[in-house]
Amino acid sequence: MYTSIGEFDANAKPLLGRPDIEGVQVVVPWGMLEKEKNHYDFSAVDRVVSQVESQHKKVFLQIQDRFFEPPARVPGYLLTDPKYAGGVTPQLNDDGPVPGPPGSVAAQWNKNVQNRFQHLLKALAQRFDGRVAGVNLPESSVSIDTGKDKTHFTCDAYFNAELENAAYAKKVFKTSTVVQYINFWPCGWGDDNGYMKRSFEFAKKHGVGIGGPDLLPYNKPHMNNAYRFFNQYRGQLGTVAMAVQEPDFEYTSPVTGKPYTRQEFVDFANDYLGADIIFWATSSPWLHQGAGK
C-alpha cells in the first residue's frame, strides 16, 4: 500500500494484517523531519516503522520535497535564509479542467538547498538503512512557474540535481533499496531533450531503482515518455516500483474504454514495465473487499 504518514493510522494500519499485503510506502514531507536546521525529528517515522515491523511487513519511505498545494512543507530556514534563494519555487497546477492552487518544489538546483537535502538523506540512512526495505525520491515531473521563479531554475540544472540526489541516496543507503520516480522531465516531450534515456542509463549504471507515481496501462502520455523506457530496460534495472494512486481509478483504459481493473494494473506492471512492486492507494476497491479478491 501507500499512504501519507499523517494518514497511516486511519488508512493503512487497519489493512496491514492482510496476508496479501507485503508492506506500506509512507510519504513523509521534508519539513516534518527537520523542524530546525540540523535538528531532526524522526519520531513519527520510528513509530510507523516499529508498527509495521511488529507485523513482519516492510516499509518504504518517500521523502517528499515537492508539494501540489500550499504550504511548502520544507524546513523554515530554507524559506528565510537568503543563501537558499527562497528555498522553493512555485509549480503550476494545471491538471484537469480547472487549474488548482499553485504548488511548489524545493530548489534542488541551488547547491545550498541540495546540500541540506543530502544531509537529511544521510541522517535518515544512519537511522534507518537496513531497517526499512527502501527509500524513494519523488517524481521527476515539474511544471515551474518561470514568471515567479527567483531560484534560477534551468532544466539542465534540475535534471542534474535529481540524478545527483539519487546517486547520493544510493551511496548512503548501503542496504535499503533506493528508487527514483521518473515519469516526465521538463523542457521536452517524448525524450526530445534526451533526459529520459540518460536517466535510465544512469539508473542502470548506478544500481538505482526506478518507479513512477502513476500506473496507467497504455496511457498515451506515459507511453510516449517513461513507460517505453521501462520496457526497453526490463531486466537491466534495480527494483522497479509503481504506484496506483487515487486519481488512477478515474481513468479509463484505452483498450477497453472502461475504468481499469485490478488485473489490468497487475498485468501491465508485470508484462510491460517489469515491475517488482506495486504501491496501492489505500482506497483501492479490492482492498475493501475480501482478502485477496
ZAMARGU-4260 file (C-alpha; in steps of 0.2 Angstrom, whole numbers, plus 5000, padded with zeros to 4 digits):
<rodrens>
0) 5000/5000/5000 | 5005/5018/5000 | 4999/5032/5011 | 5005/5049/5019 | 5012/5047/5036
5) 4998/5058/5043 | 4985/5045/5037 | 4994/5029/5041 | 4984/5026/5057 | 4967/5028/5049
10) 4970/5021/5032 | 4985/5009/5031 | 4986/5002/5049 | 4969/4993/5048 | 4974/4984/5032
15) 4992/4979/5036 | 4986/4962/5043 | 4980/4956/5026 | 4991/4941/5020 | 4991/4948/5003
20) 4999/4965/5008 | 5018/4964/5010 | 5021/4982/5017 | 5017/5000/5015 | 5025/5015/5007
25) 5024/5031/5018 | 5026/5048/5011 | 5035/5060/5023 | 5037/5078/5020 | 5055/5086/5022
30) 5048/5099/5034 | 5042/5085/5046 | 5059/5078/5048 | 5069/5093/5050 | 5060/5106/5061
35) 5075/5117/5063 | 5092/5116/5054 | 5102/5101/5059 | 5088/5096/5072 | 5080/5080/5065
40) 5064/5073/5072 | 5062/5055/5066 | 5049/5050/5080 | 5034/5049/5068 | 5044/5038/5056
45) 5051/5027/5070 | 5033/5024/5076 | 5027/5019/5059 | 5042/5008/5056 | 5040/4999/5073
50) 5022/4996/5070 | 5025/4989/5053 | 5039/4978/5059 | 5028/4971/5073 | 5018/4963/5059
55) 5033/4957/5050 | 5029/4968/5035 | 5041/4980/5025 | 5042/4999/5024 | 5047/5011/5010
60) 5049/5029/5014 | 5046/5043/5001 | 5055/5058/5006 | 5044/5072/4999 | 5052/5089/4993
65) 5038/5095/4982 | 5020/5099/4985 | 5005/5101/4974 | 4996/5113/4985 | 5001/5126/4998
70) 5010/5126/5010 | 5028/5121/5006 | 5032/5108/5019 | 5050/5111/5020 | 5061/5117/5034
75) 5058/5135/5038 | 5076/5141/5037 | 5075/5137/5018 | 5062/5150/5016 | 5070/5164/5026
80) 5089/5162/5024 | 5095/5172/5008 | 5108/5159/5003 | 5094/5147/4999 | 5086/5160/4987
85) 5069/5157/4993 | 5071/5138/4996 | 5057/5133/4984 | 5049/5139/4968 | 5031/5139/4963
90) 5024/5125/4952 | 5009/5127/4941 | 4995/5115/4945 | 4985/5115/4929 | 4980/5097/4928
95) 4961/5094/4925 | 4948/5106/4918 | 4950/5119/4932 | 4968/5124/4937 | 4971/5121/4956
100) 4981/5131/4968 | 5000/5133/4965 | 5011/5120/4972 | 5030/5121/4975 | 5046/5111/4973
105) 5062/5113/4983 | 5076/5121/4973 | 5087/5107/4972 | 5097/5115/4958 | 5103/5128/4972
110) 5118/5119/4979 | 5115/5125/4996 | 5097/5118/4996 | 5104/5102/4988 | 5117/5101/5002
115) 5104/5102/5015 | 5093/5088/5007 | 5108/5077/5005 | 5112/5080/5024 | 5094/5074/5028
120) 5096/5058/5017 | 5112/5054/5027 | 5104/5057/5043 | 5090/5045/5038 | 5102/5032/5032
125) 5111/5032/5049 | 5095/5029/5057 | 5085/5018/5045 | 5097/5010/5032 | 5094/4991/5033
130) 5079/4993/5044 | 5067/5000/5030 | 5065/4990/5014 | 5068/5005/5004 | 5068/5024/5001
135) 5061/5033/4986 | 5063/5050/4979 | 5048/5059/4971 | 5043/5060/4953 | 5054/5069/4941
140) 5039/5079/4933 | 5039/5098/4937 | 5030/5112/4930 | 5039/5128/4935 | 5030/5145/4935
145) 5045/5153/4927 | 5037/5170/4929 | 5038/5169/4948 | 5054/5159/4950 | 5068/5168/4959
150) 5079/5152/4961 | 5087/5152/4944 | 5079/5136/4938 | 5085/5129/4922 | 5080/5112/4915
155) 5098/5105/4915 | 5102/5111/4932 | 5086/5102/4939 | 5089/5086/4929 | 5107/5085/4935
160) 5102/5089/4953 | 5089/5075/4953 | 5102/5062/4947 | 5115/5068/4959 | 5102/5066/4974
165) 5098/5048/4968 | 5116/5044/4967 | 5119/5051/4984 | 5104/5041/4992 | 5112/5026/4984
170) 5128/5030/4992 | 5122/5032/5010 | 5108/5019/5010 | 5120/5004/5008 | 5107/4991/5012
175) 5090/4998/5009 | 5084/4999/4991 | 5084/5016/4983 | 5071/5021/4970 | 5070/5037/4959
180) 5052/5040/4952 | 5053/5045/4934 | 5038/5050/4924 | 5041/5065/4914 | 5055/5078/4913
185) 5053/5096/4910 | 5058/5105/4894 | 5054/5091/4882 | 5042/5078/4877 | 5044/5060/4871
190) 5063/5062/4876 | 5066/5077/4864 | 5080/5083/4876 | 5087/5065/4880 | 5084/5067/4898
195) 5073/5051/4899 | 5086/5040/4890 | 5100/5047/4901 | 5091/5045/4917 | 5088/5026/4913
200) 5106/5024/4908 | 5111/5032/4924 | 5100/5021/4935 | 5107/5006/4926 | 5125/5011/4929
205) 5122/5016/4947 | 5111/5002/4953 | 5097/5014/4957 | 5079/5008/4956 | 5066/5017/4945
210) 5047/5019/4948 | 5033/5030/4945 | 5019/5039/4954 | 5005/5033/4942 | 5002/5016/4934
215) 4990/5019/4919 | 4991/5005/4907 | 4994/5010/4889 | 4990/5028/4893 | 4997/5038/4878
220) 5007/5052/4888 | 5015/5040/4899 | 5019/5028/4884 | 5027/5042/4875 | 5038/5046/4890
225) 5044/5034/4904 | 5034/5019/4900 | 5043/5014/4884 | 5060/5016/4893 | 5054/5004/4907
230) 5050/4992/4894 | 5066/4994/4885 | 5077/4992/4901 | 5067/4977/4908 | 5079/4966/4917
235) 5093/4979/4917 | 5087/4990/4932 | 5087/4988/4951 | 5070/4987/4959 | 5055/4994/4949
240) 5041/5000/4959 | 5025/5008/4953 | 5011/5017/4962 | 4992/5016/4959 | 4986/5032/4967
245) 4969/5038/4969 | 4967/5048/4953 | 4972/5032/4943 | 4955/5024/4947 | 4946/5039/4937
250) 4955/5035/4921 | 4948/5023/4908 | 4958/5010/4899 | 4962/5015/4881 | 4960/4996/4877
255) 4943/4993/4884 | 4935/5011/4886 | 4931/5006/4904 | 4939/5010/4921 | 4955/5000/4924
260) 4953/4984/4934 | 4965/4977/4946 | 4970/4964/4934 | 4974/4976/4921 | 4985/4986/4933
265) 4994/4970/4938 | 4996/4963/4920 | 5003/4979/4913 | 5015/4981/4928 | 5022/4963/4926
270) 5021/4961/4907 | 5026/4978/4900 | 5035/4988/4914 | 5044/4973/4923 | 5038/4980/4940
275) 5043/4971/4956 | 5032/4981/4967 | 5015/4990/4966 | 5011/5003/4979 | 4992/5003/4980
280) 4982/5018/4986 | 4973/5013/5002 | 4957/5017/4993 | 4959/5004/4981 | 4942/4995/4979
285) 4950/4977/4981 | 4957/4982/4997 | 4940/4984/5004 | 4933/4968/4998 | 4938/4950/5005
290) 4957/4947/5007 | 4965/4943/4991 | 4950/4947/4980
</rodrens>
